[in-house]
């Protein structure tokens, strides 16, 4: 019997990298020659979104194929919240290991409980929201491990392997992690297929922490703000305010773009390594992120809100001649990635998965029964969680829920504090691509589009057993 060769998987995703920040998209004026060329040869998803535009919730959904309301990671794994990815979740690393893959993970994990939630002086030296994840079930099938929980020190990162001894590095983290990935690819066990996930921290803040050689690309480059950018009363989803004038915001955007250009260069190194090793046609390569960054759009920084700059993520996939090159408008949500990849790799999808297998799109076919993406955010700040607990109220009932279709975004927002007033917002992303003129509603009957989308949202909430008040 002919033995079918299993494909390798190389999955690279960056933190807080928005879909608009790729040169070929012709939106942000960012320089990405390697990504642009890769996009020409690959399938590009123009409507890829994060089901919860925050780091840990997206990652948990990505790996488990299940929504935050189901896998329990509804907010970041952080001090003051006992939130982590449960060891009972069946994740893509678990499945690939079971299928005989050599599995590896490099970079930011951010799915383990911060060690300071358990000990004031952990042996690993982890501080803040950081954590050393020891070998075992919390690694969810990843055998090769060169990772950390979360720490925003891009120029002096640290990592752990298989002991609590911290490995400190003086090198820009995407460059160092690319070095580690190339070493892994070259020295892997050649008789086994491999799956390697590389999680890059930049272009996440601190924005200025990027090598000067990439900043030089933008030194004299004119930066045009998106039409929806506001610098007055600039704030982020946590309520933190920023005193940024246009000059300061321009500097931040240039640094953000510089980080993306640095990612582009190192991505090119990875692609070249696959070619040198003669495995480029045998390797599925995915380039993506966990959520976007507003960078001043709608008067906000960071993420965790329903706007396109926050929920929109890059998703580009290549498998040599086995995937049709081009662009698709098919909706792709965080939870759809795991089942789609497993199907493409010829591996059974776990029964608990809630995402959809949309691998037919990769052959140029239509994705069936996907007419909306469900997106959600939940109260998760420490002081807010404490307030909900004191009142005996389930915080998961609050926050906001949305459906994103090819044309519309429809939002029901209950706010992040108990007793807030509910608002309903309808955005036409074709006629109003920068989402500057929403229709504000208190009830939907008078607006047929909003009424239909309210029905879709209720369907999602019922399907997922979400206690959200709608």
N, C-alpha and C positions, 0 to 999 in steps of 0.2 A: 504494500500500500504506500502511495506517495505521501510523504510527511509534509504538511503545509507549514511553511515558515511563518512564525508569529512576528508581527511588526514590532519594532521598538517604538517607544513613546518619549518624546522630549517636550515637556510642558513648561513654558516660561511665563510667569505672570508678575507684573510690577504692582506696587502699592500706590493707590491714589492716582492712577494714570487714566486720564479721560480719553474717550473715543475720538474726540476732536483733535487731539494732539498727535497726529501722524501726518507727515507731509502730503501724502497722496489724497487725504481727505479734503484738502484745499479749504480748511477752516482756520486752524491755528497756524501761524507762520513758523513752524518748527522744521528743523532739518533732519530728515531720517532716510538717507539714501538706501541703506540695507533693507529697512522695513518696506520702503516703497517698491523695491525690486521683488522682495519676497511676496508682497501683496499681488503683484502682477502674475505670479506663478501659482497662486493659492486661491482658496475660497475665502472671501471677506464677508463677514456678517455685519451689515450696516445697522442692524437693530438688535445687537447684543446688549443685554442689560443685567444689572446686579439686582437680585431679588431683595436684598437689604443692603443699601449702599454704606456699609460699615465693614471694617476689616474682618473681624472674627466671624460675624454671621455669614458673610459671603463665602469665606473659606470652608466653614462647616457645611454649607449648602453645596459648594463645589465638590467636596470630597465624598459626602454622603448621598448626594442626589435628593436630599430632603430639605424642606423649608424650615426656617428657624423655629416656627411654632411647633414643629415635630421633633427636630433634633435638640432643642433646648438652648441653642446658642443664639439668643435673641439680642445680645449686646456684646461689646468687647469683653474678652477675658481680662479682667482688671481687678485692682485692689478695691475691695468693698462689694464685690459681686461674685458669688460662688457659681461662676459660669465657666464651663469647659466642655469640650467635645467628649461625650460619654464613650467609654471603652466598648460598650455594647453596640455602638453604631457600626454598620458594615460599610467601610469606606473603599474608595477605589484602590488604595494601596493594599488593603486586605485582600481584595478580589484578585489583583494582579499577582500578588505573592502566591496565593493559592493556585493561580494558573501557571506557575513556574517561572515568573519573571524575577530578574534581579532588580530590586526596587531601591531607589535612592531619593533623598530629599536634602536640598541645600537652601539655606537662607532662613527667612522669617517664617515661623510656624504660627504663633499667636492663637493656639487652640488648647493650651494647657492652663491650669489654674496658676496664677502668679504665686511664686513661692513665698512672698511676703504675706500672703493670706494665711499661710500655715506656720511660718517661723519668722522671727525677727532677725535671724542671722543664718540664712541657709548656707549649707556647705559650698554650694556652687558659686556663691558671691552674687547671685541674681538680685537686682534691685528694681524698684518700680513695678511695672506690670510684667517684668521678665520672668522666665522660668527655664530651667534645664529639664528636658523631658527624657527620663532614663529609658534604656531599652525595655521593650515590653509592649503591652496592649495599647498604651497611650500614643505610641508611634504609628499605630494603624497600618502595620504591614511594611513600613519602610525600614529596610535593613541598613543600608548605608545612610549615615546621619551626620550632617555637618550643619548645625542649625542653632537657633536661639528662639526665645519666645517672642519678645518684642523689645526693641531698643533703638531709638532714633539717633544713632551716632554713625553717620554714613562714612566718615573719614577715618574712624577708629573703631570698627566693629569688633564683636567677639562672637565666639561660637562654642558649642560643645559637641563632642563626639559621643563616646560611650562611657564617660566618667564625669563626675561633677567638676573636673578641672577645666576652668575657663581658658579658652585659647584667644588671646588678644592679638589683633592685627592692626598695622598701620598702613592701610590701603583702602581706596574707595571701594565700598562693599560690592557694587555690581561687577567691578573688575576682578576683585578677589574671588567672588563666587563663580564667575565665569572661568577663572583659572582652575578652581576646584572641580567644576563640571567637566572641563576638558580633560583633566587628569582622570576623572572617573570614567569618561567615555573611552579613553585610550587604554586604560588598565583594567577594564571590566572583564568578567569571565566571558570570553568570546562565544562559547557554545550556548549561552543562554540569551534570550531576548532581554532587553532592559527597559525600565521605565524610570525616568528621572524628572522630578519636579524641581524647578529653580524659582524661588520666591525672592524677588528683588525689592528692597525697601524704597529707594528713590523711584519716582520723583516726589514721594511723600516729604513733607516738611521734616526738619529744617531745610528750606529750599536752598539756602546759600551754601550748603555742604556738598559741593560738586567741584571737581578739579577745574583749575583755571583754563586748561586747554579747551574745554567744552564751552566755558563762558566766553572765550574769545570769538566763537562763532556768532555771538549775539551782541558783541561790544558796541558796534556801530549800526546794528540792524534796527530799523523802525518797527515798533510793535504797535499794532492797531488793536484796541480793545474790542471785544464783542459788543454789539449794540446794547445788550442788557447789563453791561457792567456799571456798577455804581460804587463810588468811594465814600459817599456820605453814610455815616453810621454803619460802617462795615462790621460784620459780626460773623460768627460761625454757629453751627447747630447747637453748641453747648451754651450759647448766650455770650461767650467771650467777645469783647469788642476790640477792634483794631483801629488805631489812629494812622491810617495809611492815606497819603495823598496820591495823586496820579503818578508822581515820580517814583515813590516807594513801591506802588503796585506794579509798575513797569519793571522795576528791578527784580521783584519776586517772580514775575512771569518769565523774564529772561532766564533766571536761574532754573525755573521749572523746565523750560524748553531745553536748557543746557543739559539737565539731567537726562531728558529723553534722548537727546543726541548721543550722550554717553552710553545709554542703554542700547541704542541703535548700533553703535560701534561694536559693543561686546556681543550683541546678538549676531552680528556678522561673523565674529570669530567662531561662534558655536556652529553656524551653518558651514563655515569653511572646514571645521573639524570633522563634521559628518561626511563631507565630500572626501577629505583626505583619508578617512577610515573606510571609504567605499560603502557607506551604509545610508547615504542620503535618500536613496530610493526605497529603502526598507524601514524608514523611520517616519512616524507621524510627528510633525512639529506643530505645536500650537503656541501662539503668542497672544497674551491676554492681560487682564488686570483684575483687581477685586472691586473697584469702584472708581469714580472720577474725582475731579476737584473743581469747585466753582470758580476760583481765582477771581473773585469780585463780581461774577454774574449774580444778578438779583440782590446785590449788596451783601454777598456772603462769601466766606472762604470755606474750604474743606468740603464736606459731604453730608450724608445722612438726611437728604431731602429729595423730593421727587423730580427736581429739574433734570433735564437731559445732561447737563454738565456733571451732574452727580451720579446718575444711574447708568449713563452710557459708558460701556467698556469696549476696548478693542477685542476682537476675536477673529484671528486669522489662522487658518489651518491648511497644512500642506501634507500630502502623502504621495509625492511624485506624480506619476501618471494615473494613479488610482483615484484621485479626486479631481473633479472638474475645476479648472481655474475660472475665476470670475467673481462677481459680487451678488449677494442674495439679500433680499429684504425680509427673509424669514425671521420671525422672532426667536431669539435664543436667550433663555434665562439661566441663571447660575445653576439651578438644579438639573438642567437639561444636558449639561456638559458630561457628567459621569456616564449616564446611559448611552449617550451618543458615541462617546469614545469606546466604551465597552462593545457596543454593537459593531462599530467599525473594525475592532480588533478580533471579532468573532468570539466574544466571551459573554456568557450569560449574565443578564442584569438581575441583581438581587430583587426579590419580591417587594421589599420595603421601599424601594426607590419611588419617589413622587414625581420626578422630572420625566420629560418625554424624550424618546429616542428620535432625533430628527436627522439621523444619518442619511436618509434618502435625499435630502437637500444637497449633500456632497456629490451626488451623481447628477445634479441638475434637475431633480424632481421636486414636487411641492411637498411641504410638511403638512400632514393632515391633522385636522382638529386642533390647530393652535391658532386661535384668533385673538388671544390676549395673554399678556404676561402679568402675573401677580407680583406686586412689590409692596413691601411693608417696612415699617420702622416702629420701634418699641421704646418706651421710657427706660433708660438704663443708667442715668447718672446716680452716683451714690446717694446724694442727699434726697433726690426724688424717690429712689427706691425705699429709702428709710421713711419718707412721708407716706407713701402708699402702704407700707407695712404697718405703721402706727394706726392708719385709718382702717386697716383690714381690707383693703381694696386690691384686687388683682391688677397689677400694672399692665399686664398683657392686653387688657381691655382697651387700653389707650394708645396713644401714638397716632400714626396715620396708616391708611391702606390705600392702594391705588391699583388700577389696571392700566396697562400701556398696550394700545393696539398699534397698527401700522400708521394710523393717522392721529389718534387722540391719546391724551393722558387724562384720566379721571381720578380725582383724589377725594377721599373723605378723611378729614383731619379732626381728631378729638383732642389734640394737644398732648403735652407731656406732663401735665399736672392734673390732679383730680379736679373734676368740676368745670373743666374748660368748655367753652362753647364749640359745638361742632360746625365746621365749615365744609362746603362742597365746592370743588373747583374743576372746571372743564377747560382743557387746553387743546386747541386745534394746532397740531404741530406742522401742518402743511401751510395753512394761511398765516400762522403766527409761529415761525420756526424758532424764535428766541423766547417764546412763552412769556411774553410781556403783557398780554391782554386776556387773562382768563375770564371765563364766565363764572361769576360767583352765584351760588344757588343755596337756598335754604330748603327747597324741596325740588324734586326733579320732574314732576308731571308735565310742567309747561315746556320742557325741553326734551324732544324725542331722543336726541343723541345721549344726553345725560341719563335719561330714564333707562335706555338700553344698557348703558355701561354700569349703572347702579345694579341692574340685574346680573350682569357678569360678575361684578364685585361680590354681590351676595352669594353667588354660586361658588366662588372661590372660598369665601369665608365658611360656608357650609361644608364644602368638600374637605377643608383642612381642619375643621372643628376649632376654628379660631373664635375666641370669646369676645372679639372686638365688638364694641357697641356701634351699630350702624342704624 
